[in-house]
């Protein structure tokens, strides 16, 4: 089980950034470096948005991107993929060591590719993410969700950390079938808006509340905040949900670490 939130040791999940949507990313009101997962001897980076390489260098202790075994893109939008090329170069030590795997949806490389041609040859392989499939990178194994309702091809992921199941519910419009996949001990959920914005395919706080209430995880972590969520102070909203739902709800912050 999760031991706590503190300096990482052993296996951990670290939030290199908690920015959501374009304006928080552009202003860097929160960092947009993605999520680093260390499991046994395997290191994975999920969604290296702009500044990911800087967040690794500034992490305490520092995270060495040359130790990465793989990079996972949930989708191609720049707040999730802005540093994909530099992180591929870092993982492969400038392309001199052919190593690692990149997993991404098809439109991330076949439709106005976010991965540059010269960088595409550096990893051992680039593998396409598809809905409801299982993947492995070293000791790290995960499964993908159904396709989300989002302008780009988008998938969430679910994986095990020792005795805990962990799911990462990334950008999407709310739809009923989400609850069929994301049942887990620890639910990490992207909450961009304080209130729903019709026509924009992101979750809001009431969506998150409904999902947490239905799935009843042991711990829920809100992240990927847009401007309205930041103005509402996410840690206060998380505390309100904890009291209301009787489930531990946390608001992620840049550099926050879950140790296992």
N, C-alpha and C positions, 0 to 999 in steps of 0.2 A: 504494500500500500504506500501511498504518498507519505513521506516522513515530514515534509514541511516545505516552507518557502524560504530559502536562504541561499548561501553560497553553494554552488553546485559541487557535488562530489559523487563519484560513481555514475550511475545512470540518471539522466535528467532531461527535462524539457526546459528550454530557455527562450523567453520572448525577446528577440532582438529588436522588436518594434511592435507598436500597438496602434499605428495609424490606419485609418480607414478612409476610403474615398479620396478624391483628388486634392481638395483644398488643405486638409490636414497634412497630407503627404507633401504638397508643394511648399507649405509654410513650415514643415517639419515641427509642427506643434507636438506631435509624437513621432518617434522614429518609425521607419518603414523597412526594417531589416529582415523580417520574416521570423521563423521559428526554428531553432536548432534542437535536434533530438539526438541524444547520445544513449545508445542501448548496447550493453556489453562492449564489443570492440568496434561497433559500427556507428558512424556519425552521418547524420542526414540533415540537410537544410531544406526547409519547406518555404516556398514563396519568397525568394530573395529580392525584395523591393529596393528602391533607391537607398543607398547608404549601407547596404548589408555588409560590405567589406569594411567600412569604417566601424560599424557596430561590433564586428568581430575583433578588430584591433583594439577598440576601447573597452571591451568586455573585461571584467575583473573576476577571475583570471582571464587572460586573453584566450580567444578561440582561434585555433590555427586552421584556416581553410584548406591547407594542403593535406589535412587529416580527414577531409570529407570523403565519404564513400559514395555519396549520391546526392542529387538535388531533385526535389519534387515540385513541380508547378501545378497548383490546383487549377489555374487558368492564366491566360496570357495578358491580362491587364497590367499596366505599368506599375501600379502600386504593389503588385505581387511579383513582377518579373523584371523590373528596371535594372537590377544588377546581375541578371542571369549570366551574361557573357563574362563579366569580370570574375564572378564566382566560379565559372567553369575554368577560366584561366588559372585562378588561385588553386582550385582542386587539383589541377593537372600540372601545377608548377610551371605555368606559362606555356603549356602544351608540350613540354619536354618529357613528361611522364604520362603515357596514355593510361588513364585510370578512371574509375568511377563510372556512374551511370546517371543519365538525366531522364526523368520520366515526366511527360507532359501531354496534354491533349493534342489531338491532331492539328487543330487550327493554330497552335502555337508555333508550328514549324512549316506547315503547308499553306497557310494563308497569311501572307505578310509576316514572315517568320520573325519571332523575337530573338531567335538564336542566330547569330551571324555565321556566314559560311565558314569562315576560318576557324571559329570556335567549335563548330559542329563536329569536326574531326578529332577533337582533343579527348573526349571521354571514350571509354571502352565501347559504349553503345548509347544510343538514344532510343527509348522505348515509349510507345504511345500508351497513354492511359485510356481505358475504356470503362464503361459502366459495369459495376458489380463484378469486378475481377480481383484476383489475388496477385500480389506482387511481392518480390523479396529483393533486398539489397543487403548482402552479407547476412548478419544476424537479425536484421530488421525486416519484419514482414507486415504487410498491411493490405487492406481491401478497400476498394473504391465504392462510393455511393452510386445511386442512380444519377443521371445527368440533372444538374440543377437548372432552375429557371433564371437565366442570367444572359446578358448579351453575348458573352463568349462561352465556348464549351467549357464547362466547369464541373469538377467533382470534388467532394469531400473525401476524407479518409478515416479509417478506424484501425487501431492497432493495439497490441498488448505491451504493457510495461510491467514485467513480473506478474503479479497477480491482479493487476488493474487493467481494465479495458479503457482505452482513451479514444475519443472521437473528436475530429476537427471539422466543425460545420462552417464551411467558408461561405462566400457571398452567394446569395440566392434570394429570390422572392419566396415568401412562405407558401408551401403547399402541403397538403395532408400527409403525403407519402414520406415526408422527412422522418416522421416518427418510426417508420418501419426499418430504418437503417441505423439511426444514431443512438439507440439505446446503449448506454455504457456507464462505467463507474465515474469517469471524468469526462465532462462535456465542455469542450472549448468552442465558443460560438461567436461568430462575427456579428456585432450589433452596430451598424453604421448610424442608424437614425434613432432619435428619441421618440418620434412619432412617425407613423406611416406616411409615405409620400407616394401617392398613386402614380403608376407609370414608371417608377424607378425600382428595379429589381434588387432590393436589399432588405434585410431584416431590420425591424425596429424593436424597441424595448418590450412592447406588449407581445410581439411575436416570440421573443426570447422567453418571456414569462410563461407563455402558453406551452412552449416546447419543454421548458424545464419542469413545469408542473406535470406534464403528461409523462415525460421520460423518467423523472425522479432519479437523477444521478446522485451519487454520493457527494460530488462536488461539481459545480458549474463555474466556468470562468468566462467572463465577458471580455471581448477584445475587439480590435479593428474599428475604433471609434471615429465617427465623423464629427463635424463641428457641433451639431446639436447635442450629441452625447457628451462631448467634452464640456460644453457650457453647463450641462446639468450635473457635472461632477460624477463620473462613473462609479467611484467608490461609494458615494452616498446612495446611488440607485441600486448598487449591488447589496448594500446593507439593508435597504428597504425590502428587496426581494427575499433576502435571507429570513427576515422577520416574517414576511407575509407567507412564504411557501414552506418554511421549516426545513429548508435545504440550504447548505452552505453555498453561497454565491459570492464570487470574488470578481473584482475588476482588475484585469491585468495591467501592469505598468511596464515601461521599457526596462529590460534587464531582469524582470522577475523570473525566478527559477523554481521549478518543481523537482524535488529530489525523490528518488525512488530507492 
